[in-house]
Amino acid sequence: MAVINTMEELKKVRDKAKAALNMEGEANKTRIVVGLGTCGIASGAGHTMKAIEDELKKRNVENVELELTGCIGFCEFEPLVDIIRPNQPKVTYIKVDEEKARQIVEKHVINNEIIDEWIVPNI
């Protein structure tokens, strides 16, 4: 990975990332993003991600991208899971174990029901 030395280089990276997010067909997909930085892994995020993957397969859920990201600075709330649906605000779930992960797939991803008691508003 190249080092970014100027604002112009940073803008090019940003524009490339924006273009990747807006690829044809991708704009209508729900994105599930699991924090797998060191803090997330130590808190069990690997198991969380596996539970989400298994639940999506079990329920034959399509039009969903399961992604991972590094630490976002909320270590005390790990494992963190973001649900990003088209034309809706991002929802961040905290302390997501395997059971919560399965319920998030069922209730939020499939039935569009946010589980309010498990979220942190405005992250």
N, C-alpha and C positions, 0 to 999 in steps of 0.2 A: 504494500500500500504506500502510495506516495505521500510525502509530507506536504501539507498545505501552507504556503508561505505568504500568499497575498489574498486580499479580499476578492479579487477576480477569480482566483483558483477556487476559493470557497463558494462563490456564486455558481461556478460551473458544476461543482459537486452537488450543490443544492438543486440546481435545475435538472440535473441527471436523475437525482432521487425523486423529484416531483414527477418527472416524465415516467419513471418506472411505476410509480403508484397509480398513474392515470392510464396505464396500458389498456387497450381495448379489451372489454370483458371483465377487467379487474375492478372497475368502478362499482359494479353491482355485487361484489363479493363481500361477505362478512369476514373480517380479519380477527383472529384470536392470537394475541401476542403474549407469550409467557416470558417472564424475566428469568433468564438463566445466567446471570452474573454469579460471581463467587458466593455472594450472600444468598441468592436464590437457590443455588445448588445445595448449599449447606442447610437450607430450610426445607428441602424436599421438592424443589421445583421440577426436578427430573421426573419424579413420580406423578406430579401434577400434570405435566405435559403428556406423559404416557397415558394417564387416565382420560384426558381430553381426546387424544388420538384414538384410543380404544372406543370411547363413547361415540365419536363421530362415525367410526366404521360400523359399529354395532347398529346404529340408527340410520345408516346409509345417508348421512347428511352430505349434500353436495353444495357447491357454491360457497365454500368456506376455505380460507387460507389459514393454516396453523403455522405460526412463525415464532421465532425466539429473538430475544434482545438481551443486551447486557444489563448491568445495574443502572437503575435510574435514580438512586439516592434515597430510597425509602426502605432501607434494610430491615427496619423493625416490623414492617408489614409483609415481608416475604412469606411465601411465594405470592407474587403479583401476577394478575392476569387481566389484560385489556381486551375488551370486546369493542370492535370498531365496525359499526354498521353504516352502510351508505346513508348519507343525509341525516345522521343522528350524532349526538355528542359521544365521544369516547367514554366508556364506563370502565373504571378500574376496580377490580375485586382484590381484596386483601386476605392474607393468610389462607390461601386456597390449597386445601389438602385434596386428596384423591376424591373423597365423597363430595366435597363442595364442587370440585371440577365437573363431576358427572351431572350434578344438579344444575350448574351454570349452562352446560350444553343443552340439557332438556328445557329448562325454563327460559333462559335468555336467548340462546342461539336459535332454538327451534320455535319457541312460543312467544318470543319477544317480550318476556316478563323480567324486568330488572329485579334482582334480589337486593333491596335497599339496605338491609342490615349488614351486608358484606362489602359495601363499596366505600370508597373515599371520594367525596365530591371534589371536583375541580382540580384533579392532578394534571 
